Amino acid sequence: MQKILVIQTAFIGDAVLATGLLEKLHTSFPDAQIDYMVRKGNESLFTNHPFLHALLVWDKKKTKYTHLFQLLLKIRKNKYDTVVNVQRFAATGFLTAFSGAKEKIGFDKNPFSSWFTKKIKHVISDGTHIQHEIDRNQELIASFTDAIAAKPRLYPTKENFDAVTKYRHMKYICIAPASVWFTKQFPADKWISFIHATPDGVMVYLLGAPDDFALCEEIKAQCSHLNVMNISGKLSFLESAALMKDAIMNYVNDSAPMHFASAMNAPVTAVYCSTVPAFGFGPLSDISFVVETKEELSCRPCGLHGRNECPLEHFNCAHQITNEQLLFSMVTGK
């Protein structure tokens, strides 16, 4: 039996996008043993995943490097035929290079790429060369599958869907208002203004991690007379994905919840402030919309990953977005 390990220990959105590789590998090699390595905290996304044999979890916060060497021993013991490393950082490059696998594949920007049996050129998209992240990832395995990338996918269980049944008693939208980066996050007052403009009879659920509760509560407090519920921190990752599946629209920043929606093929509207879809991380759902300022700004984009504050202190890339742009997707996409 062929044994394949895919490594993606970056943030949660990256781990979701890399599931496209799991889909493609299973389709191409249905009898293969496919394992997936993720960072601690992301593993619950892949509970009962139908194509995965095992999850390897790297705890980056506690005894980071001790655990890394323990993982290396486990990887070598598993005797993989192929290791596919989606990342460009030294730690996972080290695991790949010394995995003992017959085929060690990764991107050329990885510091350990000289020890890979196959290295693939990594190019971040720009305005002239637009390539989605799933297509970049697919190049890692194109030589033994094909050039067509599979979409990412998550697999909530029946229990996950049952857990959110109580929230599905009427038409609803989901809003995930938070982001790690300030310049990727549509401002709270803009979300509040949009919620006030939503049609009557539509429930609004505010989603996020426990750390996002305060932001969601701030938004809810300004919309207390409307059908708004803060369920930030109350749902697991897969329960959130299950709830997003049947929303009439999901509103997200350029952040992990967008990739949840893509992986559920749920309708999604992605709000881009300082970043742009041309970087290659846009929505993939059949019903998807991108909302961004209509005015061309010389300062946008100001970075690949966002910033802690607007460098020019005006944040026009967010403030110039209108309620009408957001409402258009709700009306058109339903």
N, C-alpha and C positions, 0 to 999 in steps of 0.2 A: 504493500500500500504506500502510495506517495504521501510524504509528510511535508507540509508547507507551513511556515510561520510568517505572519505579517506583523510588522512592528510600527505602531503609531502611538507614542506616549506623550504627544502634545496635548493641547487643550481639547475640550469636549467636542467642539465643532469640527476640529480636524479628525478626531476619532470617528465621528459620524460620517464625514465625507469619505473616509478610507473604507467604509463598509462596501462601497462600490467594488473594490477589489475582491472582497469576500464573495459578493454576488457573482462576479465574473469567474473567479477561480472555481467556485462550485459548479457553475454551468459548464465550464470547460473540462473539469475533472471531478465528476460527481462522486467518485469513490475515494477521493483523496481525504486525508486527515488535515483539516485546516485549523490552525491555532492562531490566536490573536493576542498581541501584547499591548497593553494600555497602561496609563498611569493610574495610580490608586485614586479612587473617587469616580472614575468613569466606568468601572466594571459593571455597575448595575444596569447600564444600557444594554448589555448583551446577555442578560439572564434568559436562559432557555432559547437562545438563538439557534435556529434549526440547522445551520450549516457549520457551527463551530464545535470542534472536539474539546478544546480546552482554552481557558483564558490565562494568560500570564500577566501578573499585575506588579508594576514597579512602584514602590513607595518612595517618592522623591523627597518627602519631608523628614522621614525618620531613617537614620542610618542609610542615607542615600547611596553611598558608594559601596558600603558593605553589602547592601541588598543587590546592587548591580552585579557584583561578583557572584553572589548566590544565584542570580538569574542566569548568568553565563554558564555556570556549572549545570544548571537544569537544562538549558538549551542544548548544551553539548551532549548531555545524557539522552535527550530526546532524539538525537541523530536525524535532524531534518534534512530532507533532500534539497529544499529551497528555502532561503530566508529572503523576504522582500522588505526592505527598510524604506518607509515613506519619508523619513526625516533626514535633515541635513546637519544634525548635531553630533558631536564627538561621542557622547556616551552610547547612543544606539548604534553608531558606526562601529564602535569597539565591539559591541555584542555581535554585530553582523560579521565583522572581519574575522573574529575568533570563534564563530559559532560551530565550526566543523562541518557546515553544510557543503554539499557538493556545488551548489549554485548560490552565490551571495550577490544580491542585486540591490543597488541603491543609486542615489543621485551623485553626480560628479562633485557637487559642492560639499559633500560630507568629508571631513578631515581624514577619515579612514578609507576613502574610496579607492586608494591605490591597492588595498587588499581585497577589494570586491572582484568577483569574477566577471561582473558586468556592471558598468556605470552609465547612467543615463543623464544627458545634459538637462539641467534644470533652468528654466527661463520663467521669470515672473512676468505676467502679462502686462502690456501697456496699451496705449491707444492704437498702436499699429499691429501688434501681435497679441490678439485676444485668445486666450486658452483657459478653459475652466480647470479648476483644481482636479476634478475627477479625470479629465483628459491627461493632465500632467502625470497623475498617478498611474493611469492606464499604460503609459509608455514604459513603465517598469516591467510589465508582464506581457506587453504586446508581442514579443518575439515568440511566445509559446501559447498565446490565446489569439487575439487579433487586435486591431486598432480601435475598436468601438468600445467606449467606456460604458459600464453599467452604472445606473443611478444608485446612490446610497439608499439603504433601506433599514428600518428598525422593525422589530417584531414584538410589540406589546402582546401580553398574554390575555386570555379571556378575563382573568382576574383584574388585570390593569384596566380593561374596558369597563368591567363591572364597577370598579372603584369610582369611575367618573360618571356613571349613569345618572346620579342625582343632580348633576350640573347640566344635563341635556334635556331639560323639560320644556325649553323654549328656544327660539332662534338665538344664537349667540355668536359673539366675536371674542377672540383672545388677543390680548395685548401683552407683549413682553417688553416692558419699557426700559429695562436696564442694559448696561454694557459695562465691561471692564474699563473701557476707554471713554473719557469725557467727550471727545470729539466724534465718537461713533454713536453717542446716545442722544436721541431726539429729546429735547428738554421737557421736563415735567409739565411746565405751563402749556406747551404745545400739545401734549397728550390730553391735558385737561380740556383745552379748547376743542380738540377733535371729538372727545367723548360727548361734550355738550352738543355737538353738531350731528351726532348719530341719530338715526331714525327711532321713533318710539317703538316699543315692543321688541327691542334687541337687547339681550343681556350682554354685559361686558365683564369678562373675567381677566383679572390682572395676574399674570404668571411670572414666576421667577424662582430663584433660589432663596433659602432663608435670609441671606444677606441683602436681598432685594426687598424685603418686607417693608422697611421704613419708606422707601421710595414709593412703593405701591400704595401704602397707607396714606402718604401725602397726597397722591393723586385721587384716591378714593374719597378722602375728606373734603376735597373741593367739588366732588360730584355726588354728594350724599343723597340728593333728591332723585337720583337716577338709578337704574338697574346696574349697579357696579358692585362687584365682589372681589375682594383681595384674597386670592388663594395662593399667594406666593409662599413657597416653603412647605405647602401642605400636600403637594403631590410629588411622587417620584418622577424621575426622568421619563420612564416609559408611560406612566399615567398622564403626564403632561402631553406626551406625543399622542396618546389615545384621545385626549380631549381635543387637541388641535385637529385631528382627523376629520371631525364632523362639524367644525366651525364654519360659518358662512364666509368668514375671512379671518386670517391671523395676521396681526400687525407686529412687525419685529424690526429691530435695528440690524445692522450688518454684524450679526453675532450668532451664537450657537442656536437659539430658537429658530432662526431661519433654516438651519440645516436639519433641525428636527422636522420642520414642515416639509422640506424637500424629501426627507427619508420616509415620510408618511404619504407623500403625494397630496398633501393638504393645501388648500388655497392659501396663498401668502402674499402679503404686500411688504416689501423690504424697503425701509427708509434709510437712505444713504445720506449721511451728513458730510464728513470730511473725506471719506473713502469713496471709491467708485467701483462699479461692477466689473470694469475692465481688468481689475487685478485678478479676476478668475474665481471669485467666491460668491457669485450671484445665486439667486433662487433657481431651483430645478423643477418645481412642481408644474404640472400641466397648466394649472391656473396660477399664474404668478405675475406680479407687477413690481416694478422698481419706481420708487418715488424719490426725487432729488430736486434741488433747486433748478428752476428753469433758466436762471441767469448764469451765464458762463463766468466763473470766478477764476481769476489768475492764480489765486492761492490754493485752489482745489485741484487735485488732492494734496494734502499737506503731509501725508505719510501713509505707508502701507498698513500699519496696524492702529492708527489713531494716536491721539496725544492726550495728555492730562489736562490741557487747556488749549484754547484757540490761540495760536501764536500771534494773531493780529487783534485779539481781544474783541472781535465783533461777532464771531460765530454765525456769519451770514449764511453759510451752507446749510444750517439748520433753520434759522429764523425766517428764511425766505420761502420755506415750504408751506403750502396752504392746506387748510381743511378740505377744500374742493379736490385737491389731488388725492388725498386719502379716501374721501368718500367715493370718488369715481371708481376705484377698484372694488368697493363693496357692492355697488350697484351693478357694475359690469361683470364682476366675477361670480356672482351667486348663481 
